[in-house]
Amino acid sequence: MSDRKSIEEAYSVLELKPGASQAEIKNAYRKLVKIWHPDNFPQPQHKQQAEEKIKLINEAYNKLKSYQPTYTEQPHQASESYPTPIARVYVNSFNAEGFYNDGVENAKLGRYEDALSDFTHAIRLNPNYIEAYKYRGYVCSVLGYEHRATSDLDKAAQLEGQLKIRENYSSPSSRRSKRSQRKSKSKSLIGGFFSD
């Protein structure tokens, strides 16, 4: 099966027109997952059908989330010219930093729900991403999720503290200065004892 055909099928599974934006793809995916989640179906036969449908939805979403259509004019259409999407896949554009950058852009544009999702993806890919926790905390605060905002900001502070401890411990100059501080402290204690 050609890549173009599978892209068209992925759009069809998510009930979208070809060339839909990433935000439309994400929203369609979320909507369909809520509808077809197997827990929504108590009967075993329906639950199994829902599981199959969820697999298709996930496959379609995974294919489309890294797909970026570009538009070029079709040269063979004289009367009407419509843009035609051409597949361009960006490998590794969806790493933690990529999701973080998308989240920052969405937050700047006021698309806080999308930003929240992007920061969450970044944190899933890199659980120690301090800046993603901070920005997600900010977005949660804007959305009124104060408890979640506090949790994220606390986690960022905890990770920063751990990072500082590791930096201080691993630095050779800091180990020397700590040793010299301990020596001078012990000398002053000994000196104070004998001076009496």
N, C-alpha and C positions, 0 to 999 in steps of 0.2 A: 504494500500500500504506500502511495506517495505521501511525503510529508505534508504537502498542500491539502490532500484529501483528508488526512487525519486532523489537520487544523480546522477544516470546515466541519468535520464531525464533532470536534470538541466544542465549537461554537453552538452547534445544534443541541448537544447534550445540555449545555448551560442555558439553552433557550435564548441565544443572543444572535444578533446579526454580525457577519464578519466585519472586522475592523473596530469592534467595541473597545472602549478604553479600559485600562487596567482597573480603574475604579468600578466601572460597570461589571467587569469580570468578577471582581472580588465581591460586589454586592449580590450578583446573581448566584455565585457559589454559596454565600452565606444563607441566602433565602432558600435555595434548594436543599442544603444540608439540614436546615430546620424542618423542612417539610418531610424529607425522606429519611430522617434519622430512625434507625430500627426500633428504638425504644418507643416510638409513637405507634407501633403496630403490635397489639397483644397476641394476635393469632400467628402461630409459627409459619404458616405459608406466606402470609403477608410480610412478616418480619424478614424471611429469606429473600423475598422480592426486593424489599427495601435495602437489604445489604448489598444485593447486586447493583441496584441503582446508585447507591452511595459510592461503590467502587468506580462506576462509570463517571460519576460527578467528580470524584477525586482525580481520576486520570485526566479528565478534560481540563480541570483547573490547573493541575501540574503542568500540562502541556501549554496552556495559554498564559500562565503567569510570567513566563520568560519569553513570550512571543511579542515582538514589536513590529507591527505592520508599518511599512513605509509606502507612500503613495506616489505613483508615477502615472503619467498620462498614457493611455493605450494608443499607439500610433495608427492602428488599422481602423479606427472608428472615425469616419468623416463627419457624420451628422451630429453625433453626441459623443462627448468624451467624459467618461467617469473615471475617477481614480480607482486604481486596482491595487489591493494590498499585496505586497511581496514579503515573504517571510524573511525576517532577520532575527536570529536568535543570539542573544548575548549571554555567553557562558560566564558563570561566576558573578553575574551582576546582582544576584540575590544572596550575597553573603551578609554577615551581621552588619558590616559597615554600609552596604548598599541599602538595607532596610532602615538603618539609622538615618541615613541621608534622605531617604524618601519620607521618613517620619518628620524630619526637620522641615522639609519643604511643605508637607501637608499641614503642619502646625502653623507655619507662616501664612498659609493661604486660608487658615481658619477651618480646615477640614480635620477636626480634632478626632473624630471616630476613626478615620483612616490612619491618622498619625498614631493613635493608640495601638492600632493593629500592627503598624510597621515597627514601632518600638518593642512590642511584645515579640514579634518574629526575631528582631535583633537580639533580644535577651535570651530567647530559646536557643539561638545559634551560638551565643557567647554569654553564658550566665554571669560572667564577671565584667560586663560592659557597663562601667560606672556612668558614663555620660547618657547611655540609653535609659538607665534607671532614673537619673535626674530629670531628663526631658519627659519621660513617661509620667513621673510624679507631677511635673508641671501641668501636663495635659490633663491628667486625672483631676487635678485641682480646678482647672478651668471648667471641666465637665461636671464638677460638683461631687466627685468621688473622693471625698476628703480622707477617708480611712485608707483607701488604696494609695492615695498620693503620699500620705504619711509613711506607709509601709515601704513604698519605692524610695523615698528620700532617706529613710532609715537604712535601707539596704545599701544605697550608694555611700552613705557615711561609713557603714561597717566595712565595705570593700575598700574605701579609701584608707581607713585605719589599718586594715590588714596589709595594704600595699606599702604604707609608710613603715610599718614594723618590718616588713621584708626588706625594704630598701635600707633601713637603718642597720639591720642585722647583717646584710650581705656586703655593706660598704666596708672595705678594709680600714679606711681612715677613721670611721666611726668606732670600729673595734679597738683601734689603738687609743683613741681618745677616751673610750670607756675604761680601758685598762689603766691609762695614766690617771684618770679621775679616781679609780679605786685605790691606786698606789698612793696618791696624794692624800686621799681621805684617811687611809690607814696610817700614813706617816703623821698626819695631824692628830689622830687619836693617840698614837704612841707618844708623840711629842707632848701632848697635853697631859698624858699620864705621868711622864717623867718630870715635867716641869713643876709639879706640885711639891 
